[in-house]
Amino acid sequence: MVNIHVERIPEIYACCDNLITAEDVASAARFQNERRRREHLAWRRIVRDNLGREVRIAYNEVGAPVVDRADTYISVAHSHEAVAVAIADCPVGIDIESSERDFERAKSRFMTPAEQQLSDDKDWGAYIWTAKEALYKLSGRRGIELLGDLRIESYDATERRMRCTIAQRERAVVEISHYAGAYIVAVAYYG
């Protein structure tokens, strides 16, 4: 089961927020940019709200966040003023993008001609971009190329569900959602 949490990032965190720990504040302090600190605290707060304040958050060998719970996986993404967190009982990847972002000029760098033909939805470029970013995170390894290694094989427009492959051998599913009329979220898992 995959649970998706999408929230706007607050302008400032109150010092008395009981979910944010001293460890979270110290971890966020490594970012010089205030926006990045707020994003960092926002996703950690979501994880603690769902898994408990005492959950330990670390990073794996490729820099992705992990928690110290057996059979619990997380993935994190942010875009402009929103953060998305997937919490699941299986490996998972998530991405979020503003629905206002224009992917048309860059599509040849991340979308094959066959993928371009799968839909005429006005948001198709955003769907493919977020799907491939989520697949990249799901793969859990560096060196995966959006255009060459991540493929969208089919798309069910009714359910907004894609069947995909990673590096021509791993099968995955990506589900696309819209949030608050402003964001497109893709969540990827093996299946």
C-alpha positions, -999 to 999 in steps of 0.1 A, spaced: 0 0 0 13 35 -10 1 66 9 7 99 -7 9 132 13 11 165 -5 13 198 14 21 234 8 53 244 25 48 269 53 66 302 52 80 296 86 80 268 112 69 277 147 96 269 173 70 249 193 61 225 165 62 193 184 69 170 154 101 188 143 130 175 163 164 190 171 179 165 146 156 179 119 166 215 126 203 205 126 198 186 93 180 216 77 207 240 88 232 225 63 212 243 36 221 280 30 189 287 11 159 294 33 135 278 8 155 245 9 155 245 47 117 249 47 113 221 21 135 198 42 116 205 74 82 201 56 89 166 44 104 155 77 74 168 95 51 147 72 72 116 79 71 121 116 34 129 116 27 95 99 54 73 114 59 89 148 83 115 162 108 89 172 113 75 137 150 77 126 156 93 92 189 86 74 201 85 39 212 55 17 242 53 -5 226 73 -33 214 100 -9 177 90 -8 160 92 26 152 60 45 136 53 78 144 27 105 111 8 101 111 -27 87 91 -29 54 86 9 54 98 29 24 97 66 18 103 89 -12 103 127 -12 99 154 -38 93 191 -38 83 218 -64 80 255 -58 59 258 -26 47 222 -22 62 189 -9 51 154 -17 60 123 4 52 87 -4 51 62 25 47 26 15 52 -10 24 72 -16 -8 100 4 -27 85 36 -40 95 68 -59 76 101 -61 78 133 -80 58 166 -80 58 194 -105 38 226 -110 10 221 -136 21 255 -150 56 243 -160 61 239 -197 78 207 -208 73 212 -245 108 225 -254 127 198 -235 105 168 -245 131 154 -269 155 150 -241 132 128 -219 104 115 -241 108 90 -270 87 94 -301 67 63 -291 60 79 -257 49 111 -274 22 91 -293 6 75 -261 -16 105 -253 -27 139 -265 -35 152 -230 -24 188 -226 -4 177 -195 13 148 -212 48 163 -210 44 169 -173 30 133 -168 60 118 -185 86 140 -167 71 133 -133 67 96 -141 104 93 -151 116 112 -121 96 89 -99 109 58 -117 145 72 -113 140 74 -75 123 39 -75 154 24 -93 176 35 -64 207 38 -84 227 65 -102 234 65 -139 199 58 -150 190 80 -180 155 94 -184 154 89 -222 174 57 -226 167 36 -195 132 46 -184 104 37 -208 66 43 -206 52 13 -224 14 20 -221 -10 45 -206 -45 41 -193 -60 76 -194 -91 67 -174 -70 56 -144 -40 77 -152 -18 46 -148 13 39 -168 31 5 -174 68 11 -175 103 -5 -176 135 4 -159 167 -5 -178 147 -28 -201 142 -55 -174 124 -42 -143 86 -37 -146 70 -8 -128 37 11 -125 33 48 -123 1 65 -111 -5 102 -119 -26 125 -97 -35 162 -97 -34 181 -64 -50 215 -56 -53 222 -93 -17 233 -92 4 202 -90 10 169 -109 22 141 -87 36 107 -100 42 77 -77 61 47 -90 63 12 -76 73 -23 -89 44 -43 -104 
